[in-house]
Structure formats: structure tokens, C-alpha cells
Amino acid sequence: MRGTAAQAEIDKAFATYNVTGKTRTQIVNHILKTYKLSTRYQEFDFEAKLKNNKRVAFEIER
């Protein structure tokens, strides 16, 4: 998926999930569960711009 379709899918996954105050582990678990992905990943990158223009970003490498 790319472009508008990908963004729509991401927006849907976070429509009712607030990342503010969540740990990296909680965010990763939410994404893995939402998309039914394996927990056996080697690298995980996350970046989000919140409505208040703050940014949440992290990278996990195993």
C-alpha cells in the first residue's frame, strides 16, 4: 500500500488510540495486533505528528 490508501489505513488504526502517555512497547503491541503482524521483527520504526504538533518517534533494533 502506498500514498493515500496507506495513510487512510494508518489513520483508521489510530482513530481511537491515543499514543500520548503510552510506552514504546504499548505502541508497538497496538500496531502488531491491529495489523496481525508477528512479534518477531528485527527493526521497528515509528513516527507520528500529533494534533498539538508534537512529535513521537522511536526506533527499535533487535
C-alpha positions, 0 to 999 in steps of 0.5 A, a space after each residue: 500500500 502506498 500514498 493515500 490508501 496507506 495513510 487512510 489505513 494508518 489513520 483508521 488504526 489510530 482513530 481511537 488510540 491515543 499514543 500520548 502517555 503510552 510506552 514504546 512497547 504499548 505502541 508497538 503491541 497496538 500496531 502488531 495486533 491491529 495489523 496481525 503482524 508477528 512479534 518477531 521483527 528485527 527493526 521497528 520504526 515509528 513516527 507520528 505528528 500529533 494534533 498539538 504538533 508534537 512529535 513521537 518517534 522511536 526506533 527499535 533494533 533487535 
